């Protein structure tokens, strides 16, 4: 691993954080481990922090998933505030009629000049396919790759970021 400038730059969507806390192992857990161990530069925004905090502290989810405790959620949020790179200004340069809630992730990744957006959301993943929206997206934002956690982890393995 080189210095911080060599680290892969990434945005995780809320589901990656959620799945990373409700399970003991799995791709999302491994994605969070990459961040914890300083193997990626993770970008966040106030809007994303708010969403993560909201989702991870929902009582109905905490009842349903025993590993999702208030303490684990608070520890994750504190770690994000300390170690992740906060992007204070996230202009709305991308709009997505298909799923406007996904715009915040793409706009954050664009504002941060992130190389990767990691998500399990098919609306986002479809932007990498050879459909009309995907072709237009890749033409506008050629340096951003949207991957699911498993594919992202394989990519990090190729780059030598996973041990």
URBELQUI-V911615 format. One record per residue. N is the residue number from 1. RES is the residue in one letter. SS is DSSP state (a for helix, b for strand, c for the rest). Layout:
# URBELQUI-V911615
n-><N	N>
res-><RES	RES>
ss-><SS	SS>
This chain:
# URBELQUI-V911615
n-><1	2	3	4	5	6	7	8	9	10	11	12	13	14	15	16	17	18	19	20	21	22	23	24	25	26	27	28	29	30	31	32	33	34	35	36	37	38	39	40	41	42	43	44	45	46	47	48	49	50	51	52	53	54	55	56	57	58	59	60	61	62	63	64	65	66	67	68	69	70	71	72	73	74	75	76	77	78	79	80	81	82	83	84	85	86	87	88	89	90	91	92	93	94	95	96	97	98	99	100	101	102	103	104	105	106	107	108	109	110	111	112	113	114	115	116	117	118	119	120	121	122	123	124	125	126	127	128	129	130	131	132	133	134	135	136	137	138	139	140	141	142	143	144	145	146	147	148	149	150	151	152	153	154	155	156	157	158	159	160	161	162	163>
res-><X	X	X	X	X	X	X	X	X	X	X	X	X	X	X	X	X	X	X	X	X	X	X	X	X	X	X	X	X	X	X	X	X	X	X	X	X	X	X	X	X	X	X	X	X	X	X	X	X	X	X	X	X	X	X	X	X	X	X	X	X	X	X	X	X	X	X	X	X	X	X	X	X	X	X	X	X	X	X	X	X	X	X	X	X	X	X	X	X	X	X	X	X	X	X	X	X	X	X	X	X	X	X	X	X	X	X	X	X	X	X	X	X	X	X	X	X	X	X	X	X	X	X	X	X	X	X	X	X	X	X	X	X	X	X	X	X	X	X	X	X	X	X	X	X	X	X	X	X	X	X	X	X	X	X	X	X	X	X	X	X	X	X>
ss-><c	c	c	a	a	a	c	b	b	b	b	b	c	a	a	a	a	a	a	a	a	a	c	c	c	c	a	a	a	a	a	a	a	a	a	a	c	c	c	b	b	b	b	b	c	a	a	a	a	a	a	a	a	a	a	a	c	c	a	a	a	a	a	a	c	c	c	c	c	a	a	a	a	a	a	a	a	a	a	a	a	a	a	c	b	b	c	c	c	c	c	c	c	c	c	c	c	c	c	a	a	a	a	a	a	a	a	a	a	a	a	c	c	c	c	b	b	b	c	c	c	a	a	a	a	a	a	a	c	c	c	a	a	a	a	a	a	a	a	a	c	c	c	c	b	b	b	c	a	a	a	a	a	a	a	a	a	a	a	c	c	c	c>
